[in-house]
């Protein structure tokens, strides 16, 4: 999807350049103190964009490698240093300007990423994905998204129906309990669960650990794992939850883990792997590392700051 949106941004910029060149064919490319965008979409780029779009429509999950980032600053005094900065951070640096405003392409990408962040918060996890892993759904007392954002405390307690479903369907006192939650990004679950969850279960098997009944928590906050811990009393619990989306990515997931979760736990008693996404911590590698951490929790009977990794 991101590749398709990038292609559309390039198309819009190319059309703008075409219209500008038709209106003022003799206009200079660069004026004093200003830079005018000159990049257009080549036939090769168009073909790549169409191919990416076709792949997305066919439901292929392969993601092409990220293109190397290059600065748009004309004649930088230290080109190598600027490239080092670009390689060290996904932040928007070296984007340059036209007059006093950012380039059109930069603004379009910014608005695209902001829209993706909003969609992540207000979206819903695909039901087909939950069915694929046989995850039944329970809800917290959040009621609706607006209330979820204003009242974090209501996302920490399951509603009565959720409590009933867990007591009816889940194995009690499992060694490892896995739960999934949309949190602040449904997109994160859609983008990463197919890689993370199988990797976690494979890692647990390699350590000889057994798992309870996994399920999905809609409208969950991190501390909802404490309420679930009281109900199921697992040895260790891991929650895969969507992170607060930003303008770098709206698909970031975190894995919160704790030993014998219970009400009243403080944040220092939790262990977390954050920034799980394709441009951050690899989902497959994160899943494998989660199994390693859980095995150490069981060995040491501790989590959070007391856990020695």
C-alpha positions in Angstrom: 0.0 0.0 0.0 2.8 2.5 0.9 4.5 1.8 -2.5 1.2 2.5 -4.3 0.8 5.7 -2.4 4.4 6.7 -3.2 3.7 6.0 -6.9 0.6 8.2 -6.8 2.5 11.1 -5.2 5.1 10.8 -8.0 2.3 10.9 -10.6 0.8 14.0 -9.1 4.2 15.8 -9.0 4.8 14.7 -12.6 1.5 16.2 -13.7 2.2 19.4 -11.9 5.6 19.7 -13.6 4.0 19.0 -17.0 1.5 21.8 -16.5 4.1 24.2 -15.3 6.4 23.5 -18.3 3.5 24.0 -20.6 2.6 27.4 -19.0 6.1 28.7 -18.8 8.5 26.6 -21.0 11.3 29.2 -20.8 11.2 29.6 -17.0 14.6 28.9 -15.3 14.9 25.8 -13.2 16.4 27.6 -10.3 16.1 31.2 -9.1 18.0 33.1 -6.5 17.2 31.7 -3.0 14.6 29.3 -4.4 14.4 25.8 -5.8 11.8 24.5 -8.2 11.0 20.8 -8.4 12.2 19.2 -11.6 11.9 15.5 -10.9 9.3 13.7 -13.1 8.2 10.1 -13.2 10.1 8.2 -15.8 8.7 5.3 -17.8 10.6 2.9 -15.6 9.2 4.4 -12.4 5.7 4.3 -13.8 6.1 0.6 -14.7 7.4 -0.1 -11.2 4.4 1.7 -9.7 1.9 -0.1 -11.8 3.6 -3.5 -11.0 3.4 -2.6 -7.2 -0.2 -1.7 -7.6 -1.0 -4.9 -9.4 0.8 -6.9 -6.7 -1.2 -5.2 -4.0 -4.5 -5.9 -5.8 -3.6 -9.6 -6.0 -2.9 -9.7 -2.2 0.8 -10.5 -2.4 2.5 -9.9 0.9 6.1 -9.4 -0.4 7.4 -5.9 0.3 10.1 -4.5 -2.0 13.2 -3.1 -0.3 13.2 0.5 0.7 14.9 2.8 -1.8 18.1 4.6 -0.7 17.2 8.0 0.7 19.0 11.0 -0.9 19.0 14.6 0.1 17.4 17.3 -2.2 19.6 20.1 -0.9 21.5 21.6 -3.9 25.3 21.7 -3.6 25.6 20.8 0.2 28.9 21.8 1.8 29.4 18.4 3.3 27.6 15.9 1.0 28.9 12.8 2.8 27.9 14.1 6.2 24.4 14.9 5.0 24.1 11.4 3.6 25.3 10.0 7.0 22.5 11.9 8.7 19.9 10.5 6.2 21.2 7.0 6.8 20.9 7.4 10.6 17.3 8.5 10.9 13.9 8.2 9.2 13.2 11.8 10.1 12.4 14.3 7.3 15.7 16.0 6.8 17.5 17.2 3.7 14.1 17.7 2.0 14.9 21.3 0.9 12.3 24.0 -0.1 10.9 26.1 -2.8 10.8 29.7 -1.5 9.7 29.5 2.1 7.6 26.3 1.8 8.5 22.6 1.5 8.5 21.0 -1.9 5.2 19.8 -3.2 6.2 16.2 -3.1 7.3 16.6 0.5 4.0 18.1 1.5 2.0 15.4 -0.3 4.0 12.7 1.5 3.5 14.4 4.8 -0.3 14.6 4.3 -0.3 11.0 3.2 1.5 9.8 6.3 -0.7 11.9 8.6 -3.8 10.4 7.0 -2.3 6.9 7.5 -1.8 7.7 11.2 -5.4 8.8 11.6 -6.7 5.7 9.8 -4.6 3.5 12.1 -6.2 5.0 15.2 -9.8 4.9 13.9 -9.5 1.8 11.9 -10.4 -1.8 12.8 -8.4 -5.0 12.5 -9.5 -7.2 9.6 -11.8 -9.9 10.8 -10.4 -12.3 8.2 -7.0 -11.9 9.9 -8.4 -12.8 13.3 -10.2 -15.8 11.8 -7.0 -16.9 10.2 -5.4 -17.4 13.6 -8.7 -18.5 15.3 -8.6 -15.5 17.6 -12.0 -14.8 19.3 -12.6 -11.2 20.3 -13.3 -9.7 23.8 -13.7 -6.0 24.5 -12.7 -3.6 27.2 -15.0 -0.9 28.7 -13.7 1.6 26.2 -17.2 2.0 24.5 -15.9 3.9 21.4 -12.7 5.3 19.9 -13.3 8.9 21.1 -13.8 7.6 24.7 -10.8 5.3 24.3 -8.6 8.3 23.6 -10.0 10.4 26.4 -10.3 7.7 29.1 -7.3 5.4 29.0 -8.5 3.8 32.3 -11.6 2.3 30.5 -9.2 0.4 28.1 -7.6 -1.4 31.1 -10.6 -3.3 32.3 -12.6 -5.9 30.3 -16.4 -5.6 30.1 -18.6 -8.3 31.6 -19.1 -10.2 28.3 -15.3 -10.3 27.8 -14.8 -11.8 31.2 -17.4 -14.4 30.5 -15.9 -15.4 27.1 -12.4 -15.7 28.6 -13.6 -17.9 31.5 -15.5 -20.1 29.0 -13.0 -20.5 26.2 -9.5 -20.1 27.7 -7.2 -22.6 29.4 -6.6 -21.7 33.0 -3.1 -21.3 34.5 -1.2 -21.7 31.2 2.6 -21.5 31.1 2.4 -18.8 28.4 -0.6 -16.6 27.5 -0.6 -14.7 24.2 -3.0 -11.8 23.6 -3.3 -9.4 20.7 -4.8 -5.9 20.8 -5.4 -3.1 18.3 -4.3 -0.5 20.9 -3.6 2.8 19.1 -3.0 1.2 15.7 -5.2 -1.4 14.0 -2.9 -1.1 11.0 0.0 -2.4 13.1 -1.8 -5.7 13.7 -2.8 -6.0 10.1 0.7 -5.4 8.9 2.7 -7.6 11.4 0.6 -10.3 12.9 1.1 -12.8 10.1 4.9 -12.6 10.7 5.0 -12.1 14.5 2.6 -14.7 15.8 3.9 -17.8 14.0 7.4 -16.7 14.9 6.5 -16.5 18.6 4.8 -19.9 18.7 7.7 -21.5 16.9 10.1 -19.9 19.3 8.1 -21.1 22.3 8.1 -24.7 20.9 11.9 -24.6 20.5 12.2 -23.8 24.2 9.7 -26.5 25.2 7.1 -24.0 26.4 3.4 -24.5 26.2 0.8 -21.8 25.3 -2.7 -21.2 26.4 -5.6 -20.0 24.3 -4.7 -16.8 22.4 -7.4 -14.2 21.7 -7.9 -10.6 20.6 -8.7 -7.6 22.8 -10.5 -4.8 21.1 -9.9 -1.3 22.6 -7.2 -2.6 24.9 -4.6 -0.7 26.8 -1.3 -2.3 28.0 -2.6 -2.6 31.6 -5.5 -4.8 30.4 -3.0 -7.6 30.6 -3.2 -7.2 34.4 -7.0 -7.9 34.4 -6.5 -10.8 32.1 -3.7 -12.1 34.4 -6.1 -12.1 37.3 -8.6 -14.1 35.3 -6.3 -16.8 33.8 -3.3 -16.7 36.1 -0.6 -17.5 33.5 3.1 -17.9 34.4 4.0 -15.3 31.8 1.9 -13.2 29.5 2.8 -11.4 26.2 0.6 -8.7 24.6 1.1 -7.8 21.0 -0.4 -4.3 20.7 -0.4 -1.5 18.1 1.7 1.5 19.0 0.8 5.1 18.8 1.2 5.9 15.1 3.6 8.7 13.9 4.6 10.3 10.6 7.4 7.8 10.1 5.1 4.7 10.2 1.6 3.9 11.3 2.4 0.1 11.4 4.5 -0.1 14.5 3.7 -2.8 17.1 5.0 -3.5 20.6 5.3 -6.7 22.6 4.7 -6.2 26.4 5.7 -9.1 28.6 5.4 -9.8 32.3 5.8 -12.5 34.9 2.6 -13.5 36.7 0.6 -10.4 35.7 -1.9 -9.1 38.3 -3.7 -5.9 39.2 -1.6 -3.2 40.7 1.5 -4.0 38.7 3.8 -1.0 37.9 5.3 -0.3 34.5 8.8 -1.1 35.7 7.6 -4.8 36.1 7.0 -5.1 32.4 9.5 -5.9 29.6 8.9 -4.5 26.2 10.1 -4.9 22.6 9.0 -1.8 20.6 9.1 -0.5 17.0 8.2 -3.9 15.5 7.6 -3.2 11.8 9.4 -3.8 8.5 11.5 -0.7 8.7 12.3 -1.2 12.4 12.6 -4.3 14.4 11.9 -7.2 12.0 8.6 -8.9 12.9 10.0 -12.3 12.5 13.1 -11.6 14.5 11.0 -9.9 17.2 8.8 -13.0 17.5 11.9 -15.2 17.9 13.3 -12.9 20.6 10.0 -12.8 22.5 10.3 -16.6 23.0 13.8 -16.1 24.4 12.7 -13.4 26.8 9.8 -15.4 28.0 12.0 -18.5 28.7 14.3 -16.2 30.8 11.3 -14.9 32.7 10.3 -18.4 33.6 13.9 -19.3 34.7 14.4 -16.2 36.8 10.7 -15.8 37.9 11.0 -12.1 37.1 10.3 -9.5 34.5 10.9 -5.8 33.9 13.8 -4.2 35.7 14.4 -7.4 37.8 15.0 -9.5 34.7 18.6 -10.1 33.6 18.9 -10.5 29.9 
